[in-house]
């Protein structure tokens, strides 16, 4: 849902909010128009205060039990809790069933249940009743709905059904839809056009930063996030975008600072302490990381974040020499909905770090079985072997990997093999694989081998640089390279 930040900053709204909060504190609630209550609830949601938003809506429903937007709010809350049946019941209680918002809610309930075709048929039928002069706005509302649920192909499809809409709202939606389709360069182009029109929009800058990040242009992403932060130094999206970019460039100290700033503004979001802790683990500040991760466990957590927290706890405890506690943390992921093969690789890595070689081998074999021979799992095992100085074993496993997967078009392994050959001082093989790596997968090549080269050196020049400096580049050490915690 989009929020009208400019209205929320206005004197009229701030006076309305002050009156509402004063009357609530006195216990004598003032009488408000239903739309004003919706605005107050939207404001609280934007400020990350969902409990206050819910309180305002419940007060509104006591006065206006059949109001469309108040019931839409409650239905969406039910959908957030995966209770589609309750959302249906709430939708039925809406009085004005001719309202567009009622029909959008009906479609949203279907989308939330992943009944995309049913939702699209419903919207197509409703479109037949929309007046021609309202059709462009209707299409934007539908596209917005699909984008909110990451159904970007449908959003794009609907937007292609209207012509002549050159509004910023339409362009922004297009930029978001293109982003969702993985067309990151096209998305950047749209947001750059929007910034030409409104260079002081932090929302556009952060959207551009995110598209650049996904396009693996991390320096550009950081620059865009800095423009957003120049406009609003406490913009949480800008802080998060800059922190993520810095982390990708292995600037863990600065990244940790920005994640910490983000946490001060969004104290109930576990993303802040989780990623700050990951930075601290990479900096060797493991005790501090554990404190942050234990704090994150007390916050509301999605199914996606909980396994990540236990994973980082595993790395932190392992680095502190507490192998059993590390493995206990990983054991907590067994009943969670996550990539269990990947967790088994991490288990093997931790066992290998502590010289439990046979147990590590069993874990790695299990990971391969669980993943049904996923090549990415093979690469993570090879990375663990390399990181633990089993370089010859990593080299031999890479040979097996190429025999099994490269003919299938899988190109991620070249950089790892080049690194193995460099460590084994096999210059010819190293350069051959480095050349292939830089051509086939430059992003992976920078991630895996970048620490050997000057920071500002393009990947396209890695081959020539190493060919000239092969014997003088400093030898690999465990402290400056850890591929398993990527």
C-alpha positions in Angstrom: 0.0 0.0 0.0 1.4 3.4 -0.9 1.4 6.1 1.7 1.0 9.9 1.1 4.1 11.1 3.0 3.6 14.7 1.9 0.1 14.7 3.4 1.4 13.1 6.6 3.9 16.0 7.0 1.3 18.7 6.4 0.0 20.9 9.1 -3.6 19.7 8.6 -2.7 16.1 9.2 -0.4 16.8 12.1 -3.1 18.8 13.8 -5.6 15.9 13.2 -3.1 13.4 14.6 -2.4 15.5 17.7 -6.1 15.9 18.4 -6.7 12.2 18.0 -3.8 11.3 20.3 -4.8 13.9 22.9 -8.4 12.7 23.0 -7.3 9.0 23.2 -5.0 9.9 26.2 -7.8 11.6 28.0 -10.1 8.6 27.5 -12.7 10.7 25.7 -12.3 9.7 22.0 -13.1 12.4 19.6 -15.6 11.8 16.8 -13.7 11.4 13.5 -14.6 11.0 9.9 -13.9 7.4 8.7 -11.5 8.6 6.0 -9.5 10.5 8.7 -9.2 7.3 10.8 -7.9 5.5 7.7 -5.3 8.2 7.2 -4.2 7.9 10.9 -4.0 4.1 10.6 -1.9 4.4 7.4 0.4 6.9 9.1 1.0 4.5 12.0 1.7 1.7 9.6 4.2 3.9 7.7 5.9 4.7 11.0 6.2 1.0 11.9 3.6 1.1 14.6 1.0 -1.6 13.5 -0.5 -1.9 17.0 -1.5 1.8 17.0 -2.8 1.4 13.5 -5.0 -1.5 14.5 -6.2 0.4 17.6 -7.3 3.3 15.4 -9.1 1.0 12.9 -10.9 -0.9 15.6 -12.1 2.4 17.0 -13.3 3.4 13.5 -15.2 0.1 13.1 -17.1 0.7 16.3 -18.5 3.8 14.6 -18.6 2.7 11.0 -18.9 -1.1 11.0 -19.4 -1.5 7.3 -16.9 1.1 6.0 -14.9 -0.2 3.0 -11.4 0.9 3.8 -11.6 0.1 7.5 -12.7 -3.4 6.6 -10.1 -3.7 3.9 -7.4 -2.9 6.6 -8.7 -5.7 8.8 -9.0 -8.2 5.9 -5.4 -7.5 4.8 -4.3 -8.0 8.4 -6.0 -11.4 8.3 -4.2 -12.2 5.0 -0.9 -11.3 6.6 -1.7 -14.0 9.2 -2.6 -16.4 6.3 -6.2 -16.5 7.3 -8.0 -16.2 4.0 -11.3 -17.5 5.5 -11.3 -14.6 8.0 -10.5 -12.1 5.2 -13.5 -13.5 3.2 -15.7 -13.0 6.2 -14.6 -9.4 6.6 -15.1 -8.7 2.9 -18.6 -10.0 3.2 -19.3 -7.4 5.9 -18.5 -4.5 3.6 -21.7 -2.5 2.9 -20.7 -0.9 -0.4 -20.1 -3.8 -2.7 -19.9 -1.5 -5.7 -16.8 0.1 -4.4 -13.6 -0.5 -6.4 -11.8 -1.2 -3.2 -14.2 -4.0 -2.4 -13.4 -5.6 -5.8 -9.7 -5.1 -5.3 -9.9 -6.8 -1.9 -11.8 -9.8 -3.5 -9.0 -10.1 -6.0 -6.3 -9.7 -3.4 -7.7 -12.5 -1.3 -7.4 -14.8 -4.4 -3.8 -13.6 -5.1 -2.8 -14.1 -1.5 -3.9 -17.8 -1.9 -1.8 -18.0 -5.1 -5.0 -18.3 -7.2 -3.6 -16.0 -9.8 -5.7 -17.1 -12.8 -8.9 -16.8 -10.7 -7.9 -13.3 -9.5 -7.2 -12.3 -13.1 -10.5 -13.6 -14.4 -12.3 -11.7 -11.6 -10.5 -8.5 -12.4 -11.1 -8.9 -16.2 -14.9 -9.3 -15.5 -14.9 -6.2 -13.2 -13.0 -4.2 -15.9 -16.0 -4.5 -18.1 -17.9 -2.3 -15.7 -15.3 0.4 -15.4 -16.0 3.7 -17.1 -13.7 4.6 -20.0 -12.5 7.7 -18.2 -11.6 5.7 -15.1 -9.9 2.8 -16.9 -6.3 4.2 -16.7 -6.6 4.6 -12.9 -8.1 1.1 -12.7 -5.2 -0.4 -14.5 -2.7 1.3 -12.2 -4.6 0.0 -9.2 -4.6 -3.5 -10.6 -0.9 -3.3 -11.5 -0.1 -2.0 -8.0 -1.9 -4.9 -6.4 0.1 -7.4 -8.5 3.4 -5.7 -7.8 2.7 -5.7 -4.0 2.4 -9.5 -4.3 5.4 -9.8 -6.6 3.3 -11.1 -9.5 5.2 -8.9 -11.8 4.3 -10.6 -15.1 0.6 -9.8 -14.5 1.4 -6.3 -13.5 3.3 -5.7 -16.7 0.6 -7.4 -18.7 -2.1 -5.1 -17.4 0.0 -2.0 -17.8 0.5 -2.9 -21.5 -3.3 -2.6 -21.9 -3.3 1.2 -21.5 -1.6 3.8 -23.6 -0.8 7.5 -23.2 -0.2 7.4 -19.5 3.0 9.4 -19.0 2.4 10.1 -15.3 5.1 9.6 -12.7 2.9 7.1 -10.9 2.6 5.0 -14.0 6.3 5.1 -14.7 7.1 4.2 -11.1 4.9 1.2 -11.3 6.5 0.2 -14.6 9.9 0.5 -12.9 8.8 -1.8 -10.1 7.2 -4.3 -12.4 10.4 -4.4 -14.6 12.4 -4.9 -11.4 10.2 -7.8 -10.4 10.7 -9.4 -13.8 14.5 -9.3 -13.3 14.9 -6.6 -16.0 17.2 -4.5 -13.7 18.7 -2.4 -16.4 15.3 -1.4 -17.8 14.1 -0.7 -14.3 17.2 1.6 -13.7 16.4 3.4 -17.0 12.8 4.1 -15.7 13.9 5.4 -12.3 16.6 7.6 -13.9 13.9 9.2 -16.0 11.8 9.8 -12.9 14.8 11.3 -11.2 15.3 13.7 -14.1 11.9 14.9 -13.3 12.1 14.8 -9.6 15.8 14.7 -8.4 14.8 15.1 -4.7 12.7 12.0 -4.4 14.4 9.7 -1.9 11.9 7.0 -3.0 13.2 7.0 -6.5 16.8 7.1 -5.4 16.4 4.0 -3.2 14.5 2.2 -5.9 17.4 2.9 -8.3 19.9 1.8 -5.7 18.0 -1.5 -5.3 17.9 -2.1 -9.0 21.6 -1.4 -9.3 22.3 -3.7 -6.4 20.4 -6.5 -8.0 22.4 -5.8 -11.3 25.5 -6.3 -9.2 26.7 -2.7 -9.7 27.4 -2.2 -6.0 29.4 1.0 -6.3 26.6 2.7 -8.2 24.0 1.4 -5.7 26.0 2.9 -2.8 26.1 6.3 -4.7 22.4 6.3 -5.3 21.7 5.4 -1.7 23.9 8.3 -0.6 21.7 10.7 -2.7 18.6 9.3 -0.8 20.4 9.9 2.5 21.4 13.4 1.6 17.7 14.1 1.2 16.8 12.3 4.4 19.7 11.1 6.6 17.3 8.9 8.5 15.6 7.2 5.6 15.5 3.5 6.5 15.4 2.3 2.9 18.4 4.5 2.0 20.4 3.2 5.1 19.6 -0.4 4.2 20.5 0.1 0.6 23.9 1.6 1.5 24.6 -1.1 4.1 23.8 -3.9 1.7 26.1 -2.4 -1.0 29.0 -1.9 1.5 28.6 -5.5 2.7 28.8 -6.8 -0.9 32.0 -4.9 -1.3 33.3 -6.5 1.9 33.5 -3.2 3.6 32.1 -4.8 6.8 33.1 -2.1 9.2 31.1 0.7 7.5 28.3 -1.7 6.6 27.9 -2.6 10.3 27.6 1.0 11.1 24.8 1.6 8.6 22.9 -1.6 9.7 23.2 -0.2 13.3 21.8 3.1 12.2 19.0 1.3 10.5 18.2 -0.6 13.7 17.9 2.6 15.7 15.2 3.8 13.3 13.5 0.3 12.8 14.1 -1.3 16.2 11.7 -4.1 15.7 13.0 -5.2 12.3 15.4 -8.2 12.7 17.1 -7.5 9.4 19.2 -4.8 11.1 20.8 -6.9 13.9 21.0 -10.0 11.6 23.1 -8.3 9.0 25.1 -6.2 11.4 26.0 -9.5 13.2 27.0 -11.0 9.9 29.4 -8.1 9.4 30.8 -8.5 12.9 31.4 -12.2 12.3 33.4 -11.3 9.2 35.4 -8.8 11.4 36.1 -11.4 14.1 33.8 -9.6 16.6 31.9 -12.8 17.4 30.8 -12.2 20.9 29.1 -8.9 19.9 27.5 -10.7 17.0 26.0 -13.4 19.3 24.4 -10.7 21.5 22.8 -9.1 18.4 21.6 -12.4 17.1 20.1 -13.4 20.4 18.3 -10.1 20.5 17.0 -10.7 16.9 15.5 -14.0 18.1 13.2 -12.0 20.4 11.7 -10.1 17.5 8.8 -11.1 15.1 10.6 -13.3 12.6 9.6 -14.6 9.2 10.2 -18.2 8.1 13.0 -16.9 5.9 14.9 -14.9 8.5 14.9 -17.5 11.4 17.2 -20.0 9.6 19.6 -17.2 8.7 19.9 -16.2 12.3 20.7 -19.7 13.4 23.2 -19.9 10.5 25.0 -16.8 11.7 25.0 -18.1 15.3 26.6 -21.2 14.0 29.4 -19.2 12.3 29.9 -17.0 15.4 30.1 -19.9 17.9 32.4 -21.8 15.6 34.8 -18.9 15.4 34.7 -18.6 19.2 35.8 -22.3 19.4 32.4 -23.5 20.6 31.7 -26.2 18.1 28.9 -27.9 20.1 27.0 -24.6 20.5 27.5 -23.9 16.8 26.1 -27.3 15.8 23.2 -26.9 18.3 22.2 -23.6 16.6 22.2 -25.4 13.2 20.1 -28.2 14.7 17.3 -25.7 15.4 16.8 -25.3 11.6 15.9 -29.0 11.1 12.2 -28.4 11.6 12.2 -25.1 9.7 11.2 -24.5 6.1 14.7 -23.7 4.7 17.4 -25.2 2.4 18.4 -28.2 4.5 21.1 -29.2 2.1 22.7 -25.8 2.5 22.6 -26.1 6.3 24.2 -29.5 6.0 27.1 -27.9 4.1 27.5 -25.4 6.8 27.5 -28.2 9.4 30.2 -29.9 7.4 32.2 -26.7 7.2 32.1 -26.2 11.0 33.1 -29.8 11.6 36.0 -29.4 9.2 37.1 -26.2 10.9 37.4 -28.2 14.1 39.3 -31.1 12.4 36.3 -33.5 12.6 37.1 -34.7 9.1 35.1 -37.9 9.0 32.0 -36.3 10.4 32.4 -33.4 7.9 32.7 -35.9 5.0 29.4 -37.5 6.1 27.7 -34.1 6.3 28.9 -33.2 2.9 27.7 -36.5 1.4 24.4 -36.0 3.0 24.1 -32.4 1.6 24.8 -33.8 -1.9 22.1 -36.4 -1.5 19.6 -34.0 0.0 20.1 -31.5 -2.8 19.8 -34.2 -5.5 23.3 -33.3 -6.8 22.7 -29.6 -7.0 25.9 -28.1 -8.5 25.7 -25.1 -6.2 26.0 -27.4 -3.2 29.1 -29.0 -4.8 30.6 -25.5 -5.1 29.9 -24.7 -1.5 31.6 -27.9 -0.4 34.6 -27.1 -2.5 34.7 -23.6 -1.0 34.7 -25.1 2.5 37.6 -27.5 1.5 39.6 -24.5 0.2 38.9 -22.3 3.1 40.1 -25.0 5.5 43.3 -25.5 3.4 42.4 -28.8 1.8 43.4 -27.3 -1.5 44.4 -30.4 -3.3 41.1 -32.0 -2.3 39.2 -28.9 -3.6 41.2 -29.1 -6.8 40.3 -32.8 -7.4 36.7 -32.2 -6.6 36.6 -29.3 -9.0 37.8 -31.6 -11.7 34.9 -33.9 -10.9 32.6 -30.9 -10.9 33.6 -29.8 -14.4 33.2 -33.4 -15.7 29.7 -33.5 -14.4 28.3 -29.9 -14.9 30.2 -27.6 -17.2 28.9 -29.3 -20.3 25.4 -28.5 -19.0 26.2 -24.8 -19.2 27.0 -24.2 -15.5 29.8 -21.6 -15.4 30.2 -20.7 -11.7 33.1 -23.0 -11.0 35.8 -21.4 -13.1 36.8 -18.8 -10.5 37.0 -21.4 -7.7 39.2 -23.6 -9.9 41.5 -20.6 -10.9 41.9 -19.9 -7.2 42.8 -23.6 -6.4 45.4 -23.5 -9.3 46.8 -20.2 -8.0 47.2 -21.6 -4.5 48.9 -24.8 -6.0 51.2 -22.4 -8.0 50.0 -23.9 -11.3 50.3 -20.7 -13.4 49.1 -21.9 -16.8 46.0 -23.6 -15.5 45.3 -20.7 -13.2 45.4 -18.2 -16.0 43.3 -20.4 -18.3 40.5 -20.8 -15.7 40.7 -17.1 -14.7 40.2 -16.1 -18.4 37.2 -18.3 -18.6 35.8 -17.1 -15.3 36.1 -13.4 -16.2 34.3 -14.0 -19.5 31.6 -16.4 -18.2 30.8 -14.9 -14.8 32.5 -11.7 -13.8 30.4 -11.1 -10.7 31.5 -14.5 -9.2 35.1 -13.9 -10.3 35.2 -10.6 -8.4 33.6 -12.2 -5.3 35.9 -15.2 -5.3 39.2 -13.7 -6.5 38.8 -10.0 -6.0 41.0 -9.9 -2.9 44.0 -10.7 -5.0 43.6 -7.6 -7.1 43.5 -3.8 -6.6 40.0 -2.8 -5.5 39.5 -0.5 -8.6 40.7 -3.0 -11.1 38.0 -4.2 -13.6 37.4 -7.9 -13.8 38.2 -7.7 -17.5 41.8 -6.8 -16.5 42.3 -9.6 -14.0 43.9 -12.0 -16.5 46.6 -9.5 -17.7 47.3 -8.3 -14.2 47.8 -11.8 -12.8 49.8 -12.9 -15.8 52.3 -10.1 -15.0 52.2 -10.3 -11.2 51.6 -14.1 -10.6 54.8 -14.6 -8.6 54.4 -11.4 -6.5 50.7 -11.4 -5.5 50.6 -12.2 -1.7 49.8 -15.8 -0.9 46.3 -16.8 0.3 45.6 -16.7 4.0 42.5 -17.8 5.8 42.0 -14.3 7.3 41.4 -12.6 4.0 39.3 -15.3 2.3 36.2 -17.2 3.5 33.9 -18.3 0.7 31.5 -20.3 2.9 30.0 -17.3 4.7 28.7 -15.6 1.5 
